Amino acid sequence: MKFHTLFVNGELKTSNETLVSNLELSGNFSEVLSSIKQGQQYLTSLEIEDIILWLDAICTSWSDRQSDVQQLYSNQGINFLIYWFRKKHLLEITDLALRGNRKFLDGFHTVNGSEIKLSAQPRGVVSHWIAGNVPMLGMLSLIQGIITKNANLVKVSKDNLYVVPTLLASMAEVDVRKSNGQLIEGKKIVNSIACIYYPSSDKSALNEMSLNSQVRVAWGGMEAVENIINLPRKFGCEDIVFGPKTSFMVIGSEKLSNLEDSKKIAKKASIDASQFEQQGCNAPHTVFVEKGGEISPLEFSKLLSSEMELTSKRIVRDPGVVPDVGKILTLRAKYEMMGEAFYSKGLEWTVLFSEDDKGLAEPCYFRTLFVRPIDDVMLVENYCSHLTQTAGVALSDERKEQFALRVTAKGIDRVPDIGAMSAYEVPWDGIFMIDRLVRWCKIS
């Protein structure tokens, strides 16, 4: 197996992406595998709250606007990752995912006062295939791999070779001292992680990485994730797939009773639609607006366009992002003939409206929203499937629960309020990932 080693033994190997792209592949896979397994020994010696304390210290370090990480990735979603690293958040999600007691990660503990004792043991080597379009999201699975005390092997995309390795190098520099004086050493923790690169066409490399995994985590489009899950694997290997899904918004007529409230919804919608250039599976593309409110679907489209303009100045597009110019211009021209098109002077954002449009729009990404009138929001259930993830809503409490029961039965995983669609929550894609990264062991 030939590959580039980008990060191993707590160190960044090279940061020259052009050089890496031109080099002949090399590397010793057995050595990399051995190094992360050896690094895992230190990780398993720590208590879960030690690891969370360390991640919280990283959160503080990265929150500094003058930090190298902020300078590099402030426009690529680093601040959502900082939110994820907060101690309060990590304590909550580990308890939620682990039968109410994160201490199961540290040893055997009784269950609900019974004589049964459970322990959550790491599965071993967790291999992550991270998508190139939003590499920051791949950090979510990696962090959960660390929390569960697994060894982690990350295959990055050529499109973003150094986002994850650079973040890991920064994490290696963070140490934290507990109240009892014990030092939690960042470099020793990240010794349990390696980042590598090889072409996705290299079947030999894919097979070897797969066969040495106890868990395979795949991020990406349909073809990419299917290629990974169809690779040969060991018996008992766990697969966790974050594949291609789409999301949408639903706005009930009862929430469009006046201009002020409608503007607030439009503002929140613009924020959800401006994260990661809609590349995440939780990003909205279609906005269903129920008829019968004081503000019509067309009027809401105009409000939304005004808010998209304001948000484009607050959430600035990363300079490295290259929009699909041809597709955006074609859609704008099409809707100017068949409906209404509202858009920025450049390619910053686009809002498209037609009275005749039905169903879910094909995503265009790059802050492009399709507003579609609907007679009854409950009819949206007809457009839901296992390929739809999040339905952001602006509905009354009573209608929200009724709507949620119907759409989750058809495949939707999340029903947050509009404005909270871009939060990365637990469970995600219908699963507790932390639970899938451990083996449950029992003493009875």
N, C-alpha and C positions, 0 to 999 in steps of 0.2 A: 504493500500500500504506500503510495507516494502522496505527500500533502505538504502544505506550508504550516509550520507551527507559528502562530501569531502571539499566543500567550500561554506560558507554562511555568511552573515553579514560582508563581507569584510575580512574574516579570513579563513585560512587553518585549517581544523579540525584535521587531522592526516596525517603524511607523511610516515607512515609505511605500505607499500603495502602488506607485508606478513600478518601483523596483520589484515588488512582490508579483505584480502582474506579468513581468517579463522573465522572472526566474524559472528555472526548471524545478519541478516539484521534487521535494525530498522530505525525509523525516523518518523517524523510527516509531511506529505506532505502539509497539510493545513498551517502549520507554515512556511514552506519554501516558499510556494507560496505567503503568506502574506508578508514575509520579502522582497522579490524582488519587489513586487508591491509598498511597502512603499519606498524602495530605489529608485524606478523609479521617485518618486516625485521630488527628488533632481536633477535627470538627466534632467527632463523636464523643470526645472527652469533655466537651462544653455542654452546659445546660442550655435549654432552648432560650431562656431569658437572657443568658449571656450573649447569644447570637443576635437576639432582638436588640439588646442594648448597643451592640456594635453597629447594627444597621441604622439605629436611631442617631448614632454619632455621625454616620455618613450623611444622613439626612441634614444634620446641622451644618456639616462641612460644605455640602453642595448647595445649600441655601444661600451661601455668601455670594452676592452678585459679582464679586471680583474673582471668584474661584475659576480655575482653568476649565472645569466642567461646565460652568455657566457660560463662559466665553465661547466654548465650542458648541454647546448643544441647547442653548436657551430657546432656539426656534425649532428644535426637533423633539420637544416633549419631555425634557428633563424634569420639569417641575411636577408633572404628574407622577413621575417615578419618585421624586422626593416625598410627595404625599404618601405614596405606598410604603415608604421606609419608616414612617413615623411609628414610634413605639406603641402608642394607643391603638393604631390601626392593625399592626401586626399581632398584638395580643388578642384583639377581637377576632381576627380571621382564623388564627390557629385554634382558638377555643371552639369557634363555630364549626371548623372542619374536622375536629378530632373529638367528637362525642362530648364536647363541653369541657375538655381538660387537656391543655397543651402539655401538661407534665407527662403524658403518655410517651412523649418523645424522649424522656430522660430515664425511663425505667418502668417497672410494673407498679400500677396503682389500682386501687379498688374501684369498682363501678357502682355508683349510686348506693353506697353503703352495703353492698352484697359481699360475699366471700370471693367472688370472681375478681381476678386481677388481669388487666390488659396492659400491653406495651406496644408501641408503634415503632417498629424497627425500619431503618432505611432499606430500600430495595437493593442498592448497590450502585451501578453506573447508570446515570440518567443521561441519555444523549439527546441533544436539542438541535434540530435543523431549523435555523432562524431565517425568516423571509427577509428579502433585501429592501422591500419598500418601506417598512416601518420597523427597523431593527430594535428600537427602544422597547417595543412590546415584548420582544423575546426575553428581555430582562425579567419580565414577570414570572415566566416559568423557571428561569435560572434562580431567582431569589427563593422561590418555593423549594427548589432542589437543595439550596443551602440550608434553609430552615429545617428541612427534614433530614439533614445530615448525610445526604448522598454525595458521592463523587459525581462531578458534572463535566460532560464533554460537549462542547459547543461547536457546531459547524456553521460558520457564517457565510453570508452571500458575498459574491464578488462586488456587488453594487454598493455595499457598505462594509468593507473589510474591518475597519478599525473602531467602529462605535463601541461594540461590546468589549473588545480587548482594552481600549483606552479607559473605559469606565472601571474595569476590573483593576487596572494598574492604579487608578485613583483610590479604589477601595483598599488596596494593599497597603496604602500609606496611613490608613486610619487605625490607630490603636485606642483602646478605652480601658480605663482602670476602674474596677469595681470598688464598692465601699470597703470591702475587706482587704483591698490592696492588690488583688489578683489582676494581672494585665491580660486583656484579651487582645491578641495580636492579629491584625488584619492580614498581613502577608501569610501567616500560617493558615488562616481560614481559606484564602483564595488559592493556596497550594492544592486544594482539592478540585480545582477547575482548570481546564485547558480549552483554548480556542484554536481551531484549525480551519484551514480552507483547502478544498480540492474542487475541481470542476464537477458539476452535477451530472455530467455525462460519464464520469469515471465509475463504472459498475463495480469494479474490484474494491475501490475505497468505500463505496456505499455499503457493499455487502459486509466488509470487515467491521465497519463501525456499527452496523445493525446487529451483527452476530455477537458483539461484545457488550451489548446493552441489556440491562434488566428493565429499563423503561425507555421507550422512544417517544419523544415529543416533537410533533411536526407542525410547523407554522407555514401557511402559504396558500396558493391557489389550488384548485382541484387536481390538476395534473401533478403538481409538486407533491402534495400530501399523499395522493394515491401511489405515486412512485415509491415513497418511503414505506407506507404500510404494506406494500406488496413485496418488499425485500425479504429475504430469508431471515429468520430470527430464532432465538432460543425458545424452547418450550417455557411457558410461564411469563414471557416478556409482556409487559403492560404497554399498551398504546394509548397515547393522549393526543388527539388531533384538534388543532385550531385551524380549520379550513375556511373555505370561502363562504361567507354568509353576508346577507344584506339586512339593513334596518330601515325603519321609517318612522314618521310622526303621525299622530292622529289628534285633531283639535275639534272638540265638541262645540256645538252651537251655543251651549250654555256659557262657554268661556269667552264668547265673542259678543258680549252684551254691551260693551262700550269701548271707546277708542283707547282709553288709558290701559285697560287690562289687556287688550289685544296687542298693544305696543310692547308690553312686558313679555308676553308670550313670544312675540317676534324676536325680541332681543335674546331671549334664552335659546330660541331655535337657531339663531345665527351663530351663537357660541358653539352649540353642539355640532353644527355643520362646518366649523372652521378648524377643528382639531385634526392634526395629521393629514390635512388635505382630503379628508373623508376616506382615507385608506384603511382605517380600522373597520372591523366587521360590525361595530356598534355605531357607526356613523350613519346619519339619516341621508337618504337620497330623495325619497318621495315624501311629500307632506299632504296628507289627506285632510281637507277642511270641510267640515259638515255644513251643509246649507241650512238656512233658517235663522242664523244669528244676525245681530244688528250690523256686524261687519261681514261682508260677503267674502267668498273665497278669493275673488279678484282683488278686492280692497286689501285683504290680508297679504296677498302677494306683493302689493305695493309697500305695505308696512315692512314686510320681511326684507325687501330689497333695500330700503333705507337703513335697516339695522345691519344688513350684510356689509354695507359700505362702511358704517362706523366700526364694526368688528374687524374689518380688514386692516384698519389702522391700529387697532389694539393687539390683535393676534397677527403679527406680521409673517408673511410666508417666508420660509427658509430660502435663501438665495440659490441653494443647490437644487430646488424643486423645478422640474421642467414640465409645465402643463401640456396636455394634449391639445395643441393649438387648433389643428384641423377639426377635431371632433367638437370642440367648444364653439368655434365659429360656425360650423354647419348647423348645430342645434340652435344657435341664436337666430340664424337666417330662417330656419324652418319655422320656429315659433313666431317670428315676426309676421309670417304669412298666415299661419293657422291658428294663432292665439295671441299671446302677449309675451314679450321678452324684456326683462329688466336686467341690466348688467353694468359693470364698471367700465370706465374708459379703457382700461387694459383688460387683462385676463384674471383679475383678482377674484371675481365672483360672478355668478349668473343665477337668476331666478326665472323659471319658465312656467307659463300657465296656459292651459287650454280647457275649455268647458267640456270637451269631448274625450279627454284622456281617461283611461280606466286602468286599474291595476297598478302594479309596481313598475316604475321606470327602470330601464337599464342604466346602471350607474355610469356617470361620466367622470366623477371625482373632481378634485380641484375646486371645491366650494360651488358645486352646481346643484341646485335644488329644483325639483319638479313639483309644482303645486297642483293638486287634483281635487276638484269638488266631489263630494259624495253625499248621497241622500241620508244615509244612516251609518254612523261610524261602526256599528256592529257588523256591517257587511264586509269590513276589512278582513274578517276571519277567513274569507274565501281566498285571500292572497297569501295566507301564511302556510309555511311548510317547514321541514327540517333545515331548509336553507335560509330561513329568516331568524334573526337572533333577537333584536331589540325593537320594541314598539314604544317610543317615547310618547307620552300622552299629556293632553290638557283636558281633563274630564272632571266632572264632579266625583266625589268619593264613591257614591253609590254606583255610578256608571263605570268608574274605573275598575272596581272589583268585578263587576259583571263582564266587562270587556276583557279583563285579564284572564278570567276563567275560560272564556271562549277561545282567545288566541293562543294561550299556552297549551290548550288541548290540541291545537293544530301544529305546534312546533316552536312557538316563540318561547325564549328563555327568560327574558327580562321585560318588565313593564315599569320603567321609571318615569317620573315626571319629565317633561321637556325642560332642558337645562341641566339634567343629570345623566343624559345618555352617554356622555363621554367618560363617565366614571368607570374604572375597572374594578368590578366588585367580586365578591365571593358569595355564592358560587358563580362560575363563569362558564358559558356555553353549556349550562345544565349540569356541571360537575363540580365537586370539591377537589381541586387538583392535589392539594396537600394530602388528602385521604388516599389518592391513587398512587402517591409516591412512597407509601409505607406498606409494610406487612403487619397485619394485626396478630399479635401473639398472646397466648392466654395461659394463665395458671388458675386452676379451679380445684 
